[in-house]
Amino acid sequence: MTQFNEAIARYHRILESESFRDLTWVEALEQRLQASHLTSGSRRVSPVLRPHFITQRQYANLVKAAEALYSAIDRIEKLALTTPSLMSRMQMLPAEKMLAAVDPGYPYLSVTSLLDTHLNNGSLQFVGYAADTPVGVVYGEALNNAFYDAPPVKEFRKKYTLTKLSGTKPLLQSLLKAYREFGGKKSPNIGILEFRQPFQSTESSDFGLLAEMFRGEGHRTELITPEQLEYRNGVLRRGDFTIDLIYRRLRVSEFLVRFDLNHPLVRAYRDRAVCVVNSFRSEMAQRRAIFDLLTDESIIGAFPALERKAIRDFIPWTRVVTASTVSYHDQTVDLPAFIQSNRERLILKPNDDDGERRTYVGAELDESGWDRALKAAMRDSYVVQEVTPGLVSEFPVHRYGTIEMREMNVDVHPHSFLGKVNGCSTWLSPIGATGFSTVAGLAPTFILESK
């Protein structure tokens, strides 16, 4: 049994012991989570009662691989900015291309970002990228602090050393560095830009926590929505609150559904009147087609050897779904025919993860279902990716006054700030779930070492 599995088994034995059969400790933990604003609506952000553990070796390998890959992604984005054919392969909208052409005033294409990672014992595969900061950064520190002193974790720490992972301070530091390189000389007023649904009367709890943290570091910070912004006399403002730095927590595709390129935010951005982080250029990497470019040897042949090795070792083969011939490792294949005949080892994903289009897992469909999925992918903007095994692990879940064990898919998100990894978070989803689930959410994440 590995150190990882031994640790999990020990933690579960602690929960089953006489000392913890009385679930008053669970009620106390839930009250602490609620008091720390670790809720989304009426749901806790963490549905489970056990942290996810990562060994020191796993974390070191994750950091090394992720930083090499972040560098390669930055390199390919810069290449695409000057190569129209590569930009076309990303299948961006014309307005998105126009925004990407605007220099944001600082050199970083993505100030903050994350990788969706399958970290399974000794194997490591990056299956997705997002130029964004996950809720795991915002909630992560508070969640880790709440669990670290929970009675079962304190008992567990008698045998194991747990190291908490952070991320909020590096996040702020990266925003301020981009602002200084933009030309900012003073302490900036920060606007956290979000969308709110028509029925949403209160601010999002994770954004609220982030605003509190920024204010605690001495920066005037407000949560704002696009409808509230106005731009006149070279100043972007919301009412009397002037804005120097926008922390953008909305997708460009979402923005363009509701607004045009004459919006006050866009005009201020073009005039360099406001520093926007992440810039609109970062949207290029939101396309899953970025992995198509990264796994194309004709494009990355001149990249540094370390980056090419990281791509070969840690990114699954990915192609934009089109009626064409493509390279598959050392072969040339007709892509639609190849997809059709290799259902069991492939997955079809929307190129732009807008939450509205479905992901099709070949192994979960029969032949006729896969044929329909392929036709849908040919009509729309999709990528096909080789499936990589993810980690499945049992977690204790508190439901209806009892603890039950649930098998969960485990995805790890290393957090990047200016290309450097600082911390990671863990996202759990129940086996077989294809949409919203009440038991999906974050798990506290600790580096694990034996004493």
Secondary structure by P-SEA (a helix, b strand, c coil): ccaaaaaaaaaaaaaaccccccaaaaaaaaaaaaaacccccccccccccbbbbbcaaaaaaaaaaaaaaaaaaaaaaaaaaacaaaaaaacccaaaaaaaacccccccccccccccccccccbbbbccccccccccccaaaaaaaaacccaaaaaaaccbbbbbbbcaaaaaaaaaaaaaaacccccccccbbbbbccccccccaaaaaaaaaaaaaccbbbbbcccccccccccccccccccccccccccaaaaaaccccccaaaaaaaacccccccccccccccccaaaaaaacccccccccaaaaaaaacccccccccccbbbbccccccaaaaaaaaccccbbbbbccccccbbbbccccccaaaaaaaaaaaaacccccccbbbbbbbbbbbbcccbbbbbbbbbbbbbbbcccccccbbbbbbcccccccccccccccccccccc
